[in-house]
Amino acid sequence: MSWINIGILSLISNLPKWMVHPFAKTYVAGETVERTMQVVKKMNERGYACTVDILGEHIQSPAKAKKITKDYCNLYEVINKETLNCNISIKLTHIGLELNEKLVKENFQKILHHAKSYNNFLRIDMENSPYTQRTIDLYQRNISSYEKIGIVLQAYLKRSLKDAETLNTPGFNTRICKGIYNEPSNIALKDRKEIQDSFFLITKQILSGEGFAAIATHDIALIDRIETWIEQNNIANNRFEFQVLYGVPMGNRLNQLLNKGYTVRQYIPFGPDWFDYSLRRLKENPKIISYVLSNLARRTIRRR
Ligand SMILES: Cc1cc2nc3c(=O)[nH]c(=O)nc-3n(C[C@H](O)[C@H](O)[C@H](O)COP(=O)(O)OP(=O)(O)OC[C@H]3O[C@@H](n4cnc5c(N)ncnc54)[C@H](O)[C@@H]3O)c2cc1C
């Protein structure tokens, strides 16, 4: 971590919540479901599909894990009632993965039941490597009972290309991302170019087979490379989509993708847990501090 990032991180950790809020709100829809649904509606009107995620992870109390489960179930109901183009992404440690197997299975089943009732999609985010296999196992145990579920493959993990090969049967739906956690070099690629290549190869693997690829990156060079391959290989539009995190500036690139008729999905996190969550994320990956600062600077310059 650079000294500048260490300094900024300790400064942010000690600031009151209200001071950090203006920075966080660029990337977080709000604290409430109502506010978040307004953001989703606005995004839908601009042509984007959406995924919402209640901020938080590593829940240490069964009661809290059950409460989050209930919140996710209610969320499907609200999305359906408001006829929004929006699905849900969950983190398994948010619904009890660290507590016990039985609890997480029960909570997952409840959320899945609601997804099914409303004919909506459920994605399981991928967390750090101690949970990779358990996440894949849970996905595999449930895919035969409901086809509208998906997982995430992280391009920085050395195992992911093999996972893509094994899992890529008809109906397989995966988000591909670079990976956000700080993983050891015996299991994870560290070189930017190698991670980009791995991302590209996994995407090719999925789209050369029968799966669906959600291409989740803000890396314009990588988007260009994948888009060229998709067009050269006549991959149908319903086999893939592009995904970005809400609030990350992408210039005109997303409009270009929308204008080509491609689906672009905004991943929109929300919830009262935004402060602790944002801090944990910053500590795990201080690179985000530089992103946030340079994105804010770009915005300020554009406004002038
Ligand atoms: C829709 C979506 C879902 C994701 N789900 C997961 C998941 O389940 N598991 C997981 O491990 N990771 C997940 N990630 C995070 C991902 O793994 C990367 O860490 C992150 O997207 C940065 O990589 P990049 O591909 O955008 O490329 P980079 O080269 O790292 O970033 C390109 C540019 O994007 C901007 N940028 C990128 N990330 C941020 C940010 N957080 N804040 C502000 N600006 C940013 C910066 O301007 C940067 O220069 C997800 C990402 C997206 C877009």
The ligand as an ORCA input file, in Angstrom:
! r2SCAN-3c Opt
* xyz 0 1
  C     -20.789     -5.678    -11.867
  C     -19.600     -6.087    -11.073
  C     -19.706     -7.097    -10.149
  C     -18.576     -7.515     -9.422
  N     -18.680     -8.602     -8.592
  C     -17.580     -9.067     -7.976
  C     -17.609    -10.286     -7.223
  O     -18.633    -10.946     -7.090
  N     -16.436    -10.702     -6.643
  C     -15.270    -10.002     -6.784
  O     -14.232    -10.457     -6.264
  N     -15.222     -8.853     -7.486
  C     -16.330     -8.368     -8.070
  N     -16.270     -7.210     -8.815
  C     -15.060     -6.347     -8.754
  C     -14.047     -6.747     -9.786
  O     -13.516     -8.003     -9.452
  C     -12.883     -5.736     -9.879
  O     -12.219     -5.667     -8.658
  C     -13.294     -4.330    -10.249
  O     -14.328     -4.327    -11.179
  C     -12.092     -3.571    -10.840
  O     -11.621     -4.205    -11.990
  P     -11.908     -3.722    -13.489
  O     -12.153     -4.933    -14.296
  O     -13.024     -2.754    -13.507
  O     -10.563     -3.114    -14.005
  P      -9.532     -2.071    -13.385
  O      -8.440     -1.979    -14.369
  O      -9.185     -2.437    -11.982
  O     -10.363     -0.728    -13.373
  C     -10.587      0.013    -14.546
  C     -11.062      1.409    -14.127
  O     -12.370      1.286    -13.525
  C     -12.517      2.183    -12.437
  N     -12.865      1.385    -11.234
  C     -12.748      0.048    -11.111
  N     -13.230     -0.370     -9.930
  C     -13.651      0.727     -9.269
  C     -14.244      0.949     -7.995
  N     -14.521     -0.046     -7.148
  N     -14.547      2.222     -7.649
  C     -14.305      3.239     -8.497
  N     -13.756      3.085     -9.714
  C     -13.425      1.850    -10.106
  C     -11.231      2.955    -12.319
  O     -11.386      4.190    -13.010
  C     -10.222      2.074    -13.044
  O      -9.176      2.814    -13.545
  C     -17.353     -6.820     -9.593
  C     -17.250     -5.807    -10.535
  C     -18.331     -5.437    -11.290
  C     -18.188     -4.390    -12.344
*
